Amino acid sequence: MAVYLSDQNLATSLTSGEIAEEVVRTLVGSIGLVLAIPVTTAIAALTVPGATALAAPAHTEPEPAARGVAAPSGDAEPRVARHDGP
């Protein structure tokens, strides 16, 4: 509307300093918004460890309860866990 009211042709108005600055500012802001999600997703994918890093080691000692011995609860004598199933 400002271009229409200024009695200049479109090319002259778009290349004037004030209008060109706003056009470039709008384009740069739009490009930034469009690239924000893929860039942050790529950064997150590179910084967060994968599923293999979170997996337990292949060889671990069994827990005391798995061996049939209850974990110590502060008593002097260890307790033996009862196994009622098959």
C-alpha positions in Angstrom: 0.0 0.0 0.0 2.9 2.3 0.8 4.3 1.6 -2.7 1.0 2.5 -4.3 0.8 5.7 -2.4 4.4 6.8 -3.1 3.8 7.2 -6.9 6.9 5.1 -7.7 7.1 1.9 -9.7 7.5 -1.4 -7.9 11.2 -1.9 -8.8 12.2 1.5 -7.5 10.3 1.1 -4.3 11.6 -2.4 -3.5 15.2 -1.3 -4.0 14.9 1.8 -1.8 16.9 1.5 1.5 14.0 1.3 3.9 12.0 -1.3 2.0 15.0 -3.4 1.0 16.1 -3.6 4.6 12.7 -4.9 5.7 12.6 -7.4 2.8 16.0 -8.8 3.7 15.1 -8.8 7.4 12.0 -10.8 6.7 13.8 -13.3 4.5 16.6 -13.9 7.0 14.0 -14.4 9.8 12.0 -16.8 7.8 15.1 -18.8 6.8 16.1 -18.9 10.5 12.7 -20.2 11.6 12.7 -22.9 8.8 16.2 -24.1 9.8 15.8 -24.0 13.5 14.1 -27.4 13.9 16.4 -29.5 11.7 19.5 -27.9 13.2 18.4 -28.5 16.8 17.4 -32.1 15.9 20.8 -32.7 14.5 22.5 -31.3 17.5 20.4 -33.4 19.8 21.1 -36.5 17.8 24.8 -35.9 18.0 24.9 -35.2 21.7 22.5 -37.8 23.2 24.0 -41.2 23.5 22.4 -44.0 21.5 20.7 -47.1 22.8 23.9 -49.2 22.7 25.6 -46.8 25.1 22.7 -47.2 27.5 22.6 -51.0 27.4 24.0 -53.0 30.4 27.4 -54.6 30.0 27.3 -58.2 28.7 28.9 -59.8 31.8 27.7 -58.7 35.2 27.6 -60.4 38.5 24.1 -61.6 39.5 22.3 -59.7 42.3 22.4 -61.4 45.7 18.6 -62.1 45.5 19.2 -63.9 42.1 21.7 -66.2 43.8 19.2 -67.2 46.5 20.8 -65.0 49.2 19.0 -62.0 50.5 20.8 -58.7 50.4 22.2 -57.7 53.8 19.9 -55.5 55.7 22.3 -54.4 58.4 22.0 -57.6 60.5 25.1 -59.6 61.4 23.9 -62.8 59.8 22.9 -63.0 56.1 19.5 -64.4 55.4 18.7 -67.1 52.9 15.8 -66.2 50.5 13.0 -68.8 50.3 12.1 -70.1 47.0 8.5 -71.4 46.9 8.1 -71.9 43.1 9.3 -74.6 40.7 
